[in-house]
């Protein structure tokens, strides 16, 4: 049987790096074992789900290179959930409840005041036909709870090892709202069954849900998949990343010029004991992937670490990879090789392209020195040896050396006090612009 993994975001916001980590690990595991990766959009929340966010999720995953083998939307599958509802109801695993939200809240507060756990008391199971008829005569519509077997549910987790959850400590969960719409649990399990999902990898905040889901799998007569629960990714402030808390989105990272492989390289190793390494392609990330390397300890996402990793990837990136990302008319391999060691994000290349092509405002402190240096610029076409020959001639003729020699020339030619090696920059700038800039002209 083909191994199948899924990433199931709700299109209620843009993805952040915590979401991306789960998507990446599911994708890597699928590729590692020759399986399939399913993107499932959990879009049953009609109030908050939007097409804009659904499109944004797909754009973000495509940008990261996490291509899915199949795309499913829960909004297309209401009949499947209705069929599962009828099956569970017929099996006696769903029962109608008529309490209002206010009544349930009162019960919880009363239990807490008596130092009891706020677990649903199953009073709806004791309703008589007359009581039910009275509620319906009031216009009340029931919500439907799943009747949990009050047992210990256990499984072997790929990250947490042996896990046991005592379902006797849990309330019977609501699967169907009073308006007839299914809540998270039922569609999630039905989809995993129908799509043949063999491995469910998600955050550790779903551990108790997994015990419930295992019971639903069995109640529907389905095989239970394997599970792995990863610790939630923490932000720089130590709190969990969240779309609702405004954590930095993948869209923002993309627009800031961050390279997708820096994100993939970082997230593939966060939470393991392995060193984070700059990887240029996903194939090498797949080769080094091992789900057993992830620990139960929380991992922290540090934007500064991402920035440094991004710079390392760009500094080693070949032109064949970079040319599709550098959107500059006329830029070539010579330009890229000259400037790649001096950029932190891909958009920095635009600044250096402006430096090369102009116009720039030269920084001039001693025009007389620059005039004399210009007269010593080698004749003919400039090449990477021209800078050394030129500065050597200026040193011999004018008796200056070190910073006093190199800095005025760099500032005049580039308008900056630091940057790429000048032997390459001089060639890119060209003779005419170089002479104009040495003369203090904007060019």
C-alpha positions in Angstrom: 0.0 0.0 0.0 1.3 3.4 -0.9 2.2 5.6 2.0 0.1 8.8 2.1 0.7 11.9 4.1 -1.4 15.1 4.3 -1.1 18.7 5.3 -4.5 20.1 6.3 -4.5 23.9 6.9 -7.6 26.0 7.3 -7.7 28.9 4.8 -8.4 31.4 7.6 -5.1 33.2 7.3 -1.7 33.1 5.6 0.7 30.4 6.5 3.5 31.1 9.0 6.7 29.2 9.5 5.1 26.9 12.1 2.6 25.8 9.5 5.4 25.5 6.9 7.4 23.2 9.2 4.5 20.7 9.4 3.9 20.9 5.7 7.6 20.3 5.0 8.0 17.4 7.4 5.0 15.6 5.9 6.3 16.3 2.4 9.8 15.1 3.2 8.6 11.9 4.9 6.4 11.2 1.8 9.3 11.7 -0.5 11.7 9.7 1.7 9.5 6.6 1.6 8.2 7.0 -2.0 4.8 8.0 -0.9 2.2 10.7 -1.8 1.5 14.1 -0.3 -2.1 15.4 -0.1 -3.0 19.0 0.4 -6.3 19.2 2.2 -8.0 22.5 2.7 -10.1 22.4 5.9 -12.5 25.1 4.6 -15.7 24.3 6.5 -15.5 27.4 8.6 -17.7 29.5 6.3 -17.3 32.7 8.4 -13.5 32.8 8.3 -12.4 30.7 5.3 -11.7 32.7 2.2 -10.6 32.0 -1.4 -7.8 34.6 -1.0 -6.3 32.6 1.9 -6.8 29.2 0.0 -4.9 30.6 -3.0 -2.3 32.1 -0.7 -1.6 28.7 0.9 -1.1 27.1 -2.5 1.2 29.9 -3.6 3.3 29.6 -0.4 3.7 25.8 -0.7 4.6 26.1 -4.4 7.2 28.7 -3.5 8.7 26.4 -1.0 8.8 23.6 -3.7 6.3 21.4 -1.7 4.3 20.2 -4.7 1.3 18.1 -3.7 0.1 15.0 -5.5 -3.6 15.7 -4.8 -5.7 18.7 -3.7 -8.9 18.2 -1.7 -11.4 20.7 -0.2 -13.6 19.8 2.7 -16.3 22.1 1.3 -16.8 19.7 -1.6 -17.4 16.7 0.7 -20.5 17.4 2.8 -22.3 14.3 1.5 -19.4 12.1 2.8 -19.7 13.6 6.2 -23.4 13.2 6.3 -23.0 9.5 5.4 -20.5 9.0 8.3 -22.9 10.9 10.6 -25.7 8.5 9.7 -23.5 5.4 10.2 -22.3 6.5 13.6 -25.8 7.4 14.6 -27.1 4.0 13.6 -24.3 2.4 15.6 -25.4 4.3 18.7 -22.2 6.3 18.8 -23.8 9.7 18.4 -26.5 11.1 20.6 -28.5 14.3 20.4 -28.0 17.0 23.1 -30.3 20.1 23.6 -28.4 22.2 26.1 -27.7 25.8 25.1 -24.3 27.4 25.3 -25.3 29.2 28.4 -26.6 26.0 30.1 -23.3 24.2 29.3 -21.3 27.1 30.6 -23.3 27.1 33.9 -22.6 23.3 34.3 -18.9 23.8 33.8 -18.7 26.6 36.3 -20.7 24.5 38.8 -18.4 21.6 38.4 -15.3 23.7 38.8 -16.7 25.3 41.9 -17.1 21.8 43.4 -13.5 21.0 42.4 -14.7 18.5 39.8 -13.3 18.2 36.3 -15.5 20.1 33.7 -16.5 16.9 31.9 -19.9 16.7 30.2 -22.2 14.6 32.4 -24.0 12.8 29.6 -27.3 14.0 30.9 -28.7 14.0 27.3 -28.6 10.2 27.4 -31.2 10.2 30.1 -33.7 12.5 28.3 -37.2 11.0 27.9 -39.2 11.2 24.7 -41.4 13.8 26.4 -38.4 16.0 27.3 -37.1 15.8 23.8 -40.4 16.7 22.3 -40.6 19.7 24.7 -37.2 20.9 23.6 -38.1 20.6 20.0 -41.4 22.4 20.5 -39.3 25.3 21.8 -37.5 25.3 18.5 -34.3 23.8 19.8 -32.1 21.9 17.4 -29.8 19.3 18.8 -26.1 19.1 18.6 -24.6 15.6 18.4 -22.0 14.2 20.7 -19.8 11.2 20.1 -20.2 8.5 22.8 -16.6 7.8 23.9 -15.6 4.4 25.1 -14.2 5.3 28.6 -11.0 3.5 28.0 -7.3 4.1 27.7 -6.3 4.6 24.1 -2.7 4.1 23.2 -0.4 4.2 20.2 3.3 4.3 19.3 4.1 7.8 18.2 6.9 8.4 15.7 8.1 11.4 17.9 6.7 10.9 21.4 7.1 7.1 21.6 4.5 5.2 23.6 1.4 7.4 24.3 -1.6 6.7 26.3 -4.7 8.9 26.8 -7.5 8.1 29.3 -10.7 8.9 27.5 -12.6 8.7 30.8 -11.2 12.1 31.6 -12.6 13.6 28.4 -16.0 15.0 27.5 -17.9 13.4 24.8 -17.0 15.7 21.9 -19.5 17.5 19.7 -19.2 16.3 16.1 -22.2 18.0 14.6 -23.4 21.5 15.5 -27.0 22.4 16.0 -27.2 23.9 12.5 -26.1 20.6 11.0 -22.5 21.5 10.2 -19.8 19.1 11.2 -17.0 20.2 13.5 -13.3 19.5 12.9 -13.1 15.9 14.2 -15.6 14.1 11.9 -14.5 15.6 8.6 -10.8 15.1 9.5 -11.2 11.4 10.2 -13.6 10.8 7.2 -11.1 12.4 4.9 -8.2 10.4 6.2 -10.2 7.2 5.6 -11.4 8.2 2.2 -8.0 9.5 1.0 -6.1 6.5 2.3 -3.9 8.5 4.6 -1.4 6.2 6.3 0.5 8.7 8.4 -0.8 11.7 10.3 1.9 14.2 11.4 0.7 17.2 13.3 1.3 19.4 16.3 1.4 18.0 19.9 -1.7 20.1 20.7 -3.6 17.3 18.9 -2.5 14.5 21.2 -5.9 14.3 23.0 -7.7 14.7 19.6 -5.8 11.7 18.4 -7.2 9.4 21.1 -10.7 10.6 20.1 -10.0 10.1 16.4 -8.7 6.6 16.9 -12.1 5.8 18.5 -13.9 7.3 15.5 -11.7 5.4 13.0 -12.7 2.2 14.8 -16.3 3.1 15.0 -16.4 3.7 11.3 -14.7 0.3 10.7 -11.5 1.8 9.3 -7.8 1.1 9.8 -6.1 3.5 12.1 -3.1 5.4 10.5 0.3 6.0 12.2 0.7 9.2 14.1 3.5 11.6 15.0 3.1 14.7 17.1 5.7 17.5 16.9 6.2 20.1 19.6 4.8 23.4 18.5 7.4 25.8 17.1 8.1 28.7 19.4 8.6 32.3 18.3 11.5 34.6 19.3 9.5 35.7 22.4 9.1 32.1 23.6 5.4 31.9 22.7 3.9 29.6 20.0 3.6 30.8 16.5 0.1 31.5 15.4 -1.8 33.1 12.5 -4.1 34.8 14.9 -1.2 36.3 16.9 0.3 37.9 13.8 3.4 35.8 13.5 5.5 36.5 10.4 3.9 34.9 7.4 5.6 33.1 4.5 4.1 35.7 2.2 6.0 38.4 4.2 9.2 36.4 4.1 8.9 35.9 0.3 8.2 39.5 -0.3 11.3 40.5 1.8 13.5 38.5 -0.5 14.1 35.4 1.6 15.1 32.4 -0.4 12.7 29.4 0.0 15.6 26.9 0.5 16.8 28.8 3.6 13.4 28.2 5.2 13.4 24.5 4.1 17.0 24.0 5.3 16.2 25.6 8.7 12.8 24.0 9.4 14.0 20.5 8.4 16.5 20.5 11.3 14.8 22.6 14.0 13.9 20.3 16.8 16.6 17.7 16.1 20.1 17.4 17.4 21.5 17.8 13.9 23.3 20.9 12.8 21.4 23.2 10.5 23.1 23.2 7.1 22.5 25.4 4.1 21.0 23.2 1.4 20.6 24.3 -2.2 17.8 21.9 -3.2 15.1 19.8 -1.7 16.6 16.5 -2.9 19.5 16.9 -0.4 17.1 17.8 2.4 15.1 14.6 1.6 18.3 12.5 1.8 19.0 13.7 5.3 15.5 13.4 6.7 14.7 11.1 9.5 11.5 11.5 11.6 13.1 9.8 14.5 15.6 12.6 14.9 12.9 15.0 16.2 12.7 15.3 19.9 9.9 16.2 22.3 11.6 19.4 23.3 10.2 22.7 21.9 12.1 24.2 19.0 12.6 28.0 18.7 12.4 29.8 15.4 15.0 32.7 15.3 14.6 35.1 12.4 18.3 36.1 12.9 19.3 32.4 12.2 17.1 32.4 9.1 18.7 35.6 7.9 22.3 34.2 8.3 21.3 30.9 6.7 19.7 32.7 3.8 22.9 34.7 3.2 25.0 31.5 3.2 22.7 29.9 0.6 22.9 33.0 -1.6 26.7 33.2 -1.3 26.9 29.7 -2.7 24.1 29.8 -5.2 25.1 29.2 -8.9 23.9 31.5 -11.6 21.7 28.7 -13.1 19.6 28.8 -9.9 19.8 32.5 -9.3 18.9 33.8 -12.8 15.2 32.9 -12.4 15.1 34.8 -9.1 17.1 37.9 -10.1 14.6 39.9 -12.1 17.0 42.4 -13.7 17.1 43.0 -17.4 20.7 42.5 -18.6 22.1 40.9 -15.5 24.4 38.0 -16.2 26.6 35.4 -14.5 29.5 37.8 -14.2 27.3 40.2 -12.3 25.9 37.5 -10.0 29.3 36.0 -9.2 30.6 39.5 -8.3 27.8 40.5 -5.9 26.4 37.3 -4.4 28.9 37.3 -1.5 27.6 40.8 -0.5 23.8 40.1 -0.3 21.6 38.9 2.5 18.4 38.6 0.5 17.9 38.2 -3.2 16.4 41.7 -3.5 19.7 43.2 -2.5 20.9 42.3 -6.0 18.8 45.2 -7.2 20.9 47.7 -5.2 24.1 46.4 -6.7 22.6 46.4 -10.2 21.9 50.1 -9.7 25.5 50.6 -8.5 26.8 48.9 -11.7 24.5 50.4 -14.2 23.9 53.8 -12.6 23.3 56.5 -12.2 25.0 56.9 -8.8 26.4 59.8 -7.0 30.1 59.3 -6.4 31.6 60.0 -3.0 34.4 62.4 -3.6 36.7 63.9 -0.9 39.9 64.6 -3.0 39.1 65.4 -6.6 42.7 66.1 -7.4 43.7 62.6 -6.4 40.9 61.1 -8.5 41.9 63.1 -11.5 45.4 61.8 -11.3 44.2 58.2 -10.7 41.9 58.5 -13.8 44.8 59.4 -16.0 46.5 56.1 -14.9 43.6 53.8 -15.8 44.9 51.1 -18.1 44.1 51.5 -21.8 42.0 49.1 -23.7 39.2 46.8 -22.5 39.1 46.3 -18.8 39.3 42.8 -17.3 39.7 41.4 -13.8 43.5 42.1 -13.9 42.9 45.8 -14.6 42.2 46.8 -11.0 45.5 45.3 -9.7 47.5 46.9 -12.5 45.7 50.2 -12.0 46.1 50.5 -8.2 49.7 49.4 -8.6 50.3 52.2 -11.0 48.6 54.7 -8.7 50.6 53.5 -5.8 53.9 53.9 -7.6 53.0 57.3 -9.1 51.3 59.0 -6.2 53.0 57.2 -3.3 49.7 56.2 -1.5 48.8 52.7 -0.3 46.4 50.7 1.8 43.1 52.3 2.7 44.2 55.7 1.5 44.6 54.2 -2.0 41.6 51.8 -2.2 38.9 53.6 -0.3 38.7 56.8 -2.4 38.6 54.8 -5.6 35.8 52.5 -4.3 33.8 55.4 -3.0 34.0 57.3 -6.3 33.3 54.2 -8.5 30.4 52.7 -6.4 29.3 55.5 -4.0 29.8 53.1 -1.2 32.5 52.3 1.4 32.2 48.6 1.2 31.0 45.9 -1.2 32.1 43.3 -3.7 35.7 42.9 -4.9 36.7 45.8 -7.0 38.5 43.8 -9.6 35.1 42.5 -10.7 33.1 45.7 -10.1 35.5 47.7 -12.3 34.8 45.4 -15.2 31.1 45.6 -14.7 31.0 49.4 -14.4 33.1 49.8 -17.6 35.6 52.4 -18.7 33.2 55.2 -19.6 31.2 55.1 -16.4 34.4 54.7 -14.4 36.0 57.8 -15.9 32.8 59.8 -15.4 32.5 58.8 -11.8 36.2 59.5 -11.1 35.5 63.0 -12.5 32.8 63.4 -9.8 29.9 63.1 -12.3 26.7 61.1 -11.7 26.8 58.2 -14.1 
